[in-house]
Amino acid sequence: MRYLRFFFILFPLLIGNKLYAQPKVSDQKMQWFADAKLGIFIHWGIYSVNGISESWSFFNNYINHNAYMKQLDGFTAAKYQPATWVNLIKESGARYAVITTKHHDGVALWDSKMPGATTTVKHSAAKKDLITPFVSELKKSGLKTGLYFSLPDWSYPDYDGFTRDRKRYDYKQYPDRFKKFQNYFHGQLNELSNQYNPDLIWFDGDWEHSGEEWQAKQILENLRKVNPNVIINSRLNGHGDYDTPEQGVPVLKPASPEWELCYTMNDSWGYQPYDNHYKSPNMIIRTLVDCISMGGNLLLDIGPKADGTIAPEQVKILKGLARWTQKHAEAIYGTQAGIPSGHIVGKTSLSKNKDVLYLYLDYKTKNGILLSGIKSKINKIEMVGSKAQIHSIKLNETDYLLNLKEPDFDSDVTVIKVSLDGPIELVDSKQAALSLADLYAAPKENELTSLCLGKLAGNLNAGINIFQNTSLPADGLDFDPGIKNADQKVSNWVIKNAEALYKTGKGIPGGHYQGNTALSADKQTLYLFVEGTPTGPIAIKGLKNSISRIRIVGEGTMLPHEIYNKLYWSKIPGMVYIPLPEDKLDPELTVIAVLLDRPIELYREKVSAIESNL
């Protein structure tokens, strides 16, 4: 009864309920794509010889075109084993693969018969058709086949574009010449379609011309003559089936019912030997979970070497991903976007029937996990991929406390399955102010002390600061809340973390950080509340500011940070990762202070297809 009484106080305002609805798959042909969740992108081409930017290196005049094309002589594919590639891709948990058949440099990796085509069969040291054996292995494995195809061809003599500073001609003045190019690339697309019958075509480069100039409608008509169910990405001037954000993990779910984040393991698409800025398997797994929670897919890129081998760093990431996907397959494939934030500190997804809720936890905790606002009757709560037991306490009609033993948490992301008696129904909960008396009178059990502090963090995140009109100083010293028999753990925590309570206001909107936040009065310091022990560095998305310094509140310990996937040509911010030393974490709730270069600015625009890669 003590648990129930405490949580009726802690969560008193319930203002209604609704059935949480999900958008349906836009087209039946998209169902396999919506269910797949993970694909592997392969950027392979002659740019791997020198380890330079694929095609862009000569377009941007980092190297002239003749020097770039000399890489054909070093592109041997001597150790290319397509079956090994496919086995690794399948092991990773991917359900489809997309390979570059031709990048903007115009080098075709198949035996194109179109007049004037530059191919690996005729012009490279490999002297091989590299697409046919790979597609053959893909189809044997049961994986779906995706083919990347560049619309522009900067090496073809009758294409108007060449480099940033040089055009071959004005296509409006020489329509016959541009028509010759149109016939050429349409012919190549017809070859790919007829020879390989792909499940997906991944277009790129559409920004150089309009849909009419690419003859997008004709492209689709020709492709669908061969396969009426072929799927097209969004980079065909609005004629595609799904959105393809690039590198920047969306802050909010993209508008398209189906979407896919194309994402590199380091900072390069093709193989670059000196780019060692690899993400860890943990970071990749959590990115996959982020996509799953918003109903999208992750298309993770690998860049093979010129000899056809895959770098060991990339293999390690795929193997790490494989460990997690094999263990948690049930909570990956066929799921849909989860419930709104605020019900648990973590990501979520739902089964197709919405009667199973999956909880993804990228931290470990001894203090219990609060799942709140679930109106539906819960039939069972269990671990995914493990026989470990979950001890659950029903705190009231809608809130549950879940307890796991520390060894039972996954090393990257723990997944909990909550089976319901029907499609999920949620309670809309209005954030209720926690009084000082309720805060300091928290039950002495460690779990509820921590959860009470979590409620305090939720108040701050919503702009409710119960310390605003108290005598609490910025350093917390000598603060007396005037509460008899106060919980000493709460008192100690408040004094230690007073900086994050002193005149702080509403935190940042959901999507940028997984947990609760607060902002200093000048909005230049962002406070992050960190649950338990994170399995990897904590992450902030969509932060436009530069970071001046980061420290642990109450400890003063300075922390490093690292930014991944910041593209020099894009206004979308990179992802900020902050590693936390385990020995400095607070046993109840850790607070991190992020000092910014100016009042906070956030990126929350619609994430969609890339319009230009200048």
KANOR-V399815 format. One record per residue. RES is the residue in one letter. PHI is phi as a letter, one per 30 degrees, with the letter a starting at -180 (NA if undefined). NEAR is the number of other ideal C-beta (glycine too) atoms within 10 Angstrom. D_LAST is the distance of its C-alpha to the last C-alpha in Angstrom with 1 decimal. Layout:
res = <RES | RES>
phi = <PHI | PHI>
near = <NEAR | NEAR>
d_last = <D_LAST | D_LAST>
//
This chain:
res = <M | R | Y | L | R | F | F | F | I | L | F | P | L | L | I | G | N | K | L | Y | A | Q | P | K | V | S | D | Q | K | M | Q | W | F | A | D | A | K | L | G | I | F | I | H | W | G | I | Y | S | V | N | G | I | S | E | S | W | S | F | F | N | N | Y | I | N | H | N | A | Y | M | K | Q | L | D | G | F | T | A | A | K | Y | Q | P | A | T | W | V | N | L | I | K | E | S | G | A | R | Y | A | V | I | T | T | K | H | H | D | G | V | A | L | W | D | S | K | M | P | G | A | T | T | T | V | K | H | S | A | A | K | K | D | L | I | T | P | F | V | S | E | L | K | K | S | G | L | K | T | G | L | Y | F | S | L | P | D | W | S | Y | P | D | Y | D | G | F | T | R | D | R | K | R | Y | D | Y | K | Q | Y | P | D | R | F | K | K | F | Q | N | Y | F | H | G | Q | L | N | E | L | S | N | Q | Y | N | P | D | L | I | W | F | D | G | D | W | E | H | S | G | E | E | W | Q | A | K | Q | I | L | E | N | L | R | K | V | N | P | N | V | I | I | N | S | R | L | N | G | H | G | D | Y | D | T | P | E | Q | G | V | P | V | L | K | P | A | S | P | E | W | E | L | C | Y | T | M | N | D | S | W | G | Y | Q | P | Y | D | N | H | Y | K | S | P | N | M | I | I | R | T | L | V | D | C | I | S | M | G | G | N | L | L | L | D | I | G | P | K | A | D | G | T | I | A | P | E | Q | V | K | I | L | K | G | L | A | R | W | T | Q | K | H | A | E | A | I | Y | G | T | Q | A | G | I | P | S | G | H | I | V | G | K | T | S | L | S | K | N | K | D | V | L | Y | L | Y | L | D | Y | K | T | K | N | G | I | L | L | S | G | I | K | S | K | I | N | K | I | E | M | V | G | S | K | A | Q | I | H | S | I | K | L | N | E | T | D | Y | L | L | N | L | K | E | P | D | F | D | S | D | V | T | V | I | K | V | S | L | D | G | P | I | E | L | V | D | S | K | Q | A | A | L | S | L | A | D | L | Y | A | A | P | K | E | N | E | L | T | S | L | C | L | G | K | L | A | G | N | L | N | A | G | I | N | I | F | Q | N | T | S | L | P | A | D | G | L | D | F | D | P | G | I | K | N | A | D | Q | K | V | S | N | W | V | I | K | N | A | E | A | L | Y | K | T | G | K | G | I | P | G | G | H | Y | Q | G | N | T | A | L | S | A | D | K | Q | T | L | Y | L | F | V | E | G | T | P | T | G | P | I | A | I | K | G | L | K | N | S | I | S | R | I | R | I | V | G | E | G | T | M | L | P | H | E | I | Y | N | K | L | Y | W | S | K | I | P | G | M | V | Y | I | P | L | P | E | D | K | L | D | P | E | L | T | V | I | A | V | L | L | D | R | P | I | E | L | Y | R | E | K | V | S | A | I | E | S | N | L>
phi = <NA | d | e | d | d | d | d | d | d | d | b | d | c | c | c | k | b | a | d | d | c | b | d | d | e | d | a | e | d | d | d | d | d | d | d | d | i | b | b | c | c | b | c | b | a | d | d | d | d | c | i | c | d | d | i | d | d | d | d | d | i | d | a | d | d | d | d | d | d | d | d | e | d | c | d | c | h | d | c | d | b | e | d | d | e | d | d | d | d | d | d | d | j | d | c | a | b | b | c | d | d | a | c | d | d | i | d | d | d | c | d | d | c | d | e | i | d | c | b | d | d | c | b | c | d | d | h | b | d | c | d | e | d | d | d | d | d | e | d | d | d | j | d | d | c | b | b | d | b | d | d | d | b | d | c | d | d | c | c | d | d | b | b | e | c | b | c | d | a | c | d | d | d | b | d | d | d | d | d | d | d | e | d | d | d | d | d | d | d | d | d | d | d | d | d | c | h | d | d | b | c | c | d | a | i | d | d | d | b | d | e | d | d | d | i | e | d | d | e | d | d | d | d | d | d | d | b | e | c | d | c | b | d | d | c | b | h | i | c | d | c | a | d | b | d | c | i | d | d | e | d | b | e | e | d | d | e | c | a | b | c | c | b | c | d | c | c | b | d | d | d | b | d | c | c | c | d | d | d | d | e | e | d | d | d | d | d | e | d | e | d | e | d | c | i | c | c | c | c | c | c | b | b | d | d | d | d | j | d | c | e | e | d | d | d | e | d | d | d | d | d | e | e | d | d | d | d | c | e | e | c | c | d | i | d | b | e | d | d | d | d | j | c | a | d | l | c | b | b | b | d | e | d | i | c | b | c | c | c | c | c | c | a | c | a | c | c | i | b | d | c | b | i | c | d | d | d | c | d | a | b | b | d | c | i | a | c | d | c | c | c | c | b | d | d | a | d | b | b | b | c | c | b | b | d | e | d | d | d | d | d | c | b | d | b | c | c | c | c | c | d | l | e | d | b | c | c | d | c | d | d | c | d | c | d | e | d | d | d | d | c | e | e | d | d | e | d | d | d | d | d | d | d | d | d | e | d | d | e | e | e | d | j | c | c | d | c | e | c | c | c | d | d | d | c | i | d | i | d | b | d | i | c | d | h | d | d | d | d | d | e | d | d | d | d | d | c | e | e | d | c | d | h | d | b | e | d | d | d | d | j | d | b | d | c | d | b | b | b | d | e | d | h | c | c | c | c | c | c | c | d | h | c | d | d | a | d | d | b | b | c | i | c | d | d | d | c | d | a | b | b | d | d | i | c | i | d | d | b | d | b | b | c | c | i | c | d | d | c | c | d | d | d | d | d | c | c | b | d | c | d | d | d | c | d | d | d | c | a | d | b | c | c | c | d | c | d | a | e | d | b | b | c | b | d | d | c | b | d | d | c | a | c | d>
near = <5 | 9 | 17 | 14 | 12 | 20 | 24 | 13 | 17 | 23 | 23 | 14 | 10 | 17 | 8 | 10 | 14 | 10 | 12 | 18 | 9 | 16 | 13 | 9 | 18 | 14 | 15 | 8 | 15 | 16 | 14 | 16 | 24 | 22 | 16 | 23 | 27 | 22 | 25 | 26 | 24 | 21 | 21 | 31 | 29 | 29 | 29 | 25 | 22 | 18 | 17 | 21 | 18 | 22 | 28 | 19 | 20 | 24 | 23 | 13 | 12 | 12 | 17 | 11 | 17 | 8 | 13 | 24 | 18 | 13 | 23 | 19 | 12 | 15 | 25 | 17 | 23 | 12 | 13 | 20 | 14 | 19 | 13 | 14 | 24 | 24 | 13 | 18 | 27 | 18 | 15 | 25 | 23 | 27 | 21 | 24 | 27 | 26 | 24 | 25 | 28 | 29 | 27 | 23 | 25 | 23 | 28 | 27 | 28 | 24 | 17 | 25 | 11 | 17 | 9 | 14 | 24 | 19 | 23 | 25 | 16 | 12 | 17 | 24 | 17 | 22 | 12 | 21 | 17 | 27 | 24 | 15 | 16 | 25 | 24 | 15 | 20 | 24 | 15 | 10 | 14 | 9 | 20 | 20 | 19 | 24 | 26 | 22 | 22 | 24 | 23 | 25 | 26 | 23 | 20 | 21 | 13 | 19 | 25 | 21 | 20 | 18 | 14 | 12 | 8 | 10 | 12 | 17 | 14 | 10 | 20 | 9 | 9 | 14 | 10 | 7 | 16 | 19 | 13 | 16 | 20 | 19 | 14 | 21 | 23 | 16 | 14 | 23 | 22 | 16 | 18 | 22 | 21 | 12 | 17 | 21 | 13 | 24 | 21 | 24 | 27 | 25 | 24 | 24 | 21 | 26 | 16 | 16 | 19 | 12 | 14 | 9 | 16 | 22 | 18 | 21 | 12 | 12 | 24 | 16 | 10 | 15 | 19 | 13 | 12 | 15 | 17 | 8 | 11 | 19 | 23 | 19 | 25 | 22 | 24 | 21 | 19 | 11 | 17 | 21 | 20 | 23 | 22 | 23 | 23 | 22 | 20 | 22 | 24 | 22 | 21 | 16 | 17 | 22 | 11 | 21 | 21 | 21 | 25 | 29 | 24 | 22 | 22 | 22 | 24 | 20 | 18 | 21 | 26 | 28 | 26 | 20 | 11 | 7 | 17 | 9 | 15 | 18 | 24 | 16 | 21 | 19 | 20 | 23 | 27 | 26 | 20 | 25 | 27 | 22 | 25 | 25 | 22 | 21 | 23 | 27 | 25 | 25 | 24 | 25 | 20 | 25 | 26 | 23 | 20 | 26 | 15 | 21 | 18 | 21 | 19 | 8 | 12 | 21 | 14 | 14 | 24 | 21 | 13 | 19 | 23 | 18 | 17 | 25 | 22 | 13 | 18 | 25 | 14 | 15 | 25 | 24 | 15 | 15 | 21 | 21 | 19 | 24 | 20 | 12 | 16 | 17 | 21 | 24 | 24 | 23 | 22 | 24 | 24 | 23 | 19 | 14 | 11 | 19 | 16 | 19 | 26 | 23 | 25 | 27 | 23 | 25 | 22 | 19 | 21 | 14 | 21 | 22 | 24 | 24 | 24 | 22 | 19 | 21 | 18 | 22 | 11 | 15 | 12 | 11 | 18 | 14 | 18 | 18 | 17 | 17 | 7 | 14 | 13 | 18 | 11 | 19 | 14 | 13 | 22 | 17 | 12 | 21 | 24 | 20 | 20 | 19 | 16 | 21 | 11 | 10 | 7 | 15 | 21 | 22 | 14 | 23 | 24 | 25 | 23 | 24 | 19 | 25 | 15 | 21 | 11 | 12 | 15 | 24 | 18 | 21 | 19 | 14 | 19 | 11 | 15 | 18 | 13 | 21 | 12 | 16 | 14 | 19 | 25 | 19 | 17 | 23 | 15 | 9 | 14 | 14 | 18 | 22 | 22 | 25 | 26 | 27 | 25 | 21 | 24 | 26 | 26 | 24 | 20 | 24 | 23 | 17 | 13 | 16 | 20 | 19 | 21 | 12 | 7 | 15 | 10 | 21 | 13 | 11 | 12 | 19 | 9 | 8 | 18 | 10 | 18 | 11 | 16 | 8 | 7 | 18 | 19 | 11 | 17 | 22 | 17 | 14 | 25 | 22 | 17 | 16 | 26 | 19 | 20 | 24 | 26 | 19 | 13 | 21 | 15 | 15 | 23 | 21 | 15 | 14 | 18 | 22 | 24 | 25 | 20 | 25 | 26 | 25 | 21 | 20 | 10 | 12 | 16 | 16 | 21 | 24 | 23 | 25 | 27 | 23 | 27 | 22 | 16 | 21 | 18 | 21 | 21 | 22 | 20 | 25 | 22 | 25 | 23 | 14 | 19 | 9 | 16 | 12 | 13 | 19 | 16 | 20 | 21 | 21 | 17 | 9 | 14 | 9 | 19 | 10 | 15 | 13 | 15 | 21 | 20 | 14 | 15 | 6 | 9 | 16 | 9 | 21 | 22 | 20 | 22 | 23 | 19 | 19 | 13 | 21 | 10 | 9 | 6 | 13 | 18 | 19 | 15 | 20 | 24 | 23 | 25 | 22 | 21 | 24 | 14 | 21 | 12 | 12 | 12 | 20 | 13 | 16 | 15 | 14 | 10 | 10 | 24 | 16 | 23 | 21 | 10 | 10 | 15 | 11>
d_last = <63.3 | 61.9 | 58.4 | 58.8 | 60.1 | 57.3 | 54.5 | 56.2 | 55.9 | 52.3 | 50.9 | 53.3 | 51.3 | 50.5 | 49.7 | 49.4 | 47.9 | 45.8 | 44.8 | 41.2 | 39.6 | 36.5 | 34.5 | 35.5 | 33.5 | 32.1 | 33.4 | 35.9 | 33.7 | 31.2 | 34.0 | 33.4 | 29.8 | 30.8 | 33.4 | 31.4 | 29.4 | 28.1 | 26.2 | 24.9 | 21.6 | 21.8 | 19.0 | 21.1 | 20.5 | 21.0 | 18.3 | 20.9 | 23.2 | 21.6 | 19.7 | 16.3 | 12.8 | 13.4 | 12.2 | 8.9 | 11.6 | 12.7 | 9.7 | 8.6 | 12.4 | 13.5 | 16.2 | 17.3 | 17.6 | 21.3 | 21.2 | 18.7 | 21.1 | 24.1 | 23.2 | 25.0 | 28.2 | 27.7 | 26.6 | 30.2 | 30.1 | 33.6 | 34.0 | 32.3 | 34.4 | 33.0 | 35.9 | 35.2 | 31.6 | 32.9 | 35.7 | 33.4 | 31.0 | 34.1 | 35.6 | 32.6 | 33.5 | 30.6 | 31.7 | 29.0 | 26.5 | 23.4 | 22.7 | 20.1 | 22.0 | 19.3 | 15.7 | 13.2 | 15.4 | 18.2 | 20.8 | 23.1 | 25.0 | 27.8 | 30.3 | 28.7 | 31.2 | 29.0 | 29.7 | 27.1 | 25.6 | 24.6 | 26.2 | 27.2 | 30.7 | 31.0 | 28.6 | 28.2 | 30.8 | 31.1 | 32.6 | 32.2 | 31.0 | 29.2 | 28.6 | 32.1 | 33.9 | 31.3 | 31.6 | 35.3 | 35.5 | 33.4 | 35.7 | 38.8 | 37.6 | 37.3 | 33.6 | 31.4 | 29.2 | 25.5 | 23.5 | 19.7 | 18.7 | 15.6 | 16.0 | 14.2 | 15.9 | 14.5 | 17.9 | 20.2 | 21.8 | 22.0 | 18.4 | 17.0 | 13.5 | 13.6 | 11.1 | 8.7 | 12.0 | 14.4 | 15.2 | 18.5 | 19.9 | 19.8 | 20.5 | 22.5 | 24.8 | 25.2 | 25.5 | 27.8 | 25.2 | 22.6 | 25.5 | 26.1 | 22.7 | 23.2 | 26.6 | 25.1 | 22.6 | 25.1 | 27.7 | 25.7 | 25.2 | 28.9 | 29.7 | 28.0 | 29.6 | 33.0 | 33.1 | 31.9 | 32.3 | 29.5 | 29.7 | 26.0 | 23.1 | 19.7 | 17.2 | 13.5 | 11.0 | 12.8 | 10.2 | 10.9 | 14.5 | 17.0 | 19.5 | 22.1 | 20.3 | 19.7 | 23.3 | 22.6 | 26.2 | 27.5 | 25.4 | 26.9 | 30.3 | 30.3 | 29.2 | 31.7 | 34.5 | 34.3 | 33.6 | 34.1 | 32.9 | 29.6 | 26.9 | 23.4 | 20.4 | 18.6 | 15.7 | 17.8 | 17.2 | 19.9 | 22.3 | 22.1 | 24.7 | 22.9 | 20.0 | 17.6 | 16.1 | 14.0 | 15.2 | 16.4 | 20.1 | 21.0 | 23.4 | 25.1 | 25.7 | 23.1 | 24.8 | 25.0 | 28.3 | 26.6 | 23.3 | 21.8 | 19.7 | 17.9 | 18.2 | 18.3 | 21.5 | 19.9 | 16.3 | 15.6 | 15.7 | 17.5 | 20.5 | 19.9 | 23.4 | 22.7 | 20.7 | 23.7 | 22.2 | 23.8 | 24.8 | 28.5 | 30.1 | 31.3 | 27.8 | 26.7 | 29.9 | 29.5 | 26.0 | 27.6 | 30.3 | 27.9 | 26.5 | 30.0 | 31.2 | 28.8 | 29.7 | 26.5 | 25.7 | 24.0 | 22.2 | 22.4 | 20.6 | 22.4 | 21.4 | 24.5 | 25.4 | 25.9 | 29.6 | 29.0 | 30.1 | 28.3 | 28.0 | 30.9 | 28.7 | 27.1 | 30.6 | 31.9 | 29.5 | 30.3 | 34.0 | 33.8 | 32.2 | 34.9 | 37.6 | 36.5 | 35.7 | 39.0 | 41.0 | 39.4 | 38.7 | 40.7 | 38.4 | 35.2 | 35.5 | 36.5 | 36.0 | 34.4 | 32.9 | 35.4 | 37.3 | 36.0 | 35.8 | 38.9 | 41.2 | 40.5 | 38.4 | 36.2 | 34.3 | 36.2 | 36.1 | 38.7 | 40.4 | 40.2 | 43.5 | 42.5 | 45.7 | 44.2 | 42.1 | 40.2 | 39.7 | 37.2 | 38.1 | 36.0 | 38.8 | 42.5 | 45.2 | 49.0 | 49.1 | 48.5 | 45.7 | 46.1 | 45.3 | 46.1 | 46.4 | 47.2 | 49.8 | 50.2 | 52.9 | 51.7 | 53.5 | 52.2 | 49.8 | 49.0 | 46.5 | 44.2 | 44.6 | 47.5 | 51.2 | 51.1 | 52.9 | 51.4 | 53.9 | 53.2 | 55.0 | 55.0 | 54.9 | 55.5 | 54.8 | 51.0 | 50.2 | 50.5 | 50.4 | 49.3 | 50.4 | 49.4 | 50.8 | 48.4 | 48.5 | 47.6 | 44.1 | 41.3 | 39.6 | 36.2 | 36.6 | 40.1 | 40.5 | 43.4 | 44.6 | 46.3 | 48.3 | 49.3 | 52.1 | 49.8 | 46.3 | 45.2 | 46.4 | 45.2 | 46.8 | 44.8 | 45.7 | 45.6 | 45.1 | 48.6 | 49.3 | 51.0 | 53.9 | 54.8 | 57.9 | 56.1 | 53.7 | 56.4 | 58.7 | 56.4 | 58.4 | 59.0 | 57.4 | 54.3 | 52.3 | 53.0 | 52.6 | 49.0 | 48.4 | 49.9 | 47.5 | 44.7 | 46.1 | 46.0 | 42.3 | 41.8 | 43.7 | 41.5 | 38.3 | 39.8 | 40.8 | 44.4 | 45.6 | 49.3 | 49.5 | 48.4 | 52.0 | 53.6 | 54.5 | 51.9 | 50.6 | 47.1 | 48.7 | 50.9 | 54.0 | 57.4 | 56.0 | 58.7 | 57.7 | 61.3 | 61.4 | 64.4 | 64.0 | 60.2 | 58.3 | 57.9 | 54.6 | 53.1 | 54.7 | 53.2 | 49.8 | 49.7 | 50.9 | 48.4 | 45.4 | 46.7 | 43.5 | 41.6 | 44.4 | 45.1 | 43.8 | 40.8 | 39.4 | 37.5 | 34.8 | 31.2 | 30.8 | 30.9 | 28.0 | 26.7 | 29.6 | 32.2 | 35.3 | 36.7 | 35.4 | 36.7 | 35.4 | 37.3 | 38.7 | 35.9 | 33.3 | 31.9 | 33.4 | 32.6 | 35.5 | 34.9 | 38.0 | 38.0 | 40.4 | 42.3 | 40.8 | 37.2 | 36.6 | 33.3 | 31.2 | 31.0 | 27.6 | 26.0 | 23.1 | 21.0 | 22.2 | 20.0 | 22.5 | 22.9 | 26.1 | 28.9 | 31.4 | 32.7 | 36.4 | 39.1 | 41.1 | 44.8 | 44.1 | 41.9 | 40.3 | 36.8 | 34.1 | 30.8 | 27.6 | 24.5 | 21.0 | 19.4 | 16.1 | 14.2 | 10.5 | 9.3 | 6.1 | 8.6 | 11.8 | 13.9 | 16.3 | 17.3 | 20.9 | 23.6 | 26.4 | 29.8 | 32.5 | 36.0 | 39.1 | 41.7 | 44.6 | 43.3 | 42.9 | 45.3 | 47.8 | 47.4 | 43.9 | 41.5 | 39.6 | 36.4 | 35.4 | 31.8 | 31.7 | 28.5 | 27.3 | 28.0 | 29.2 | 27.4 | 24.2 | 23.1 | 20.2 | 21.9 | 19.7 | 19.8 | 17.9 | 16.8 | 14.3 | 10.6 | 9.4 | 5.7 | 3.8 | 0.0>
//
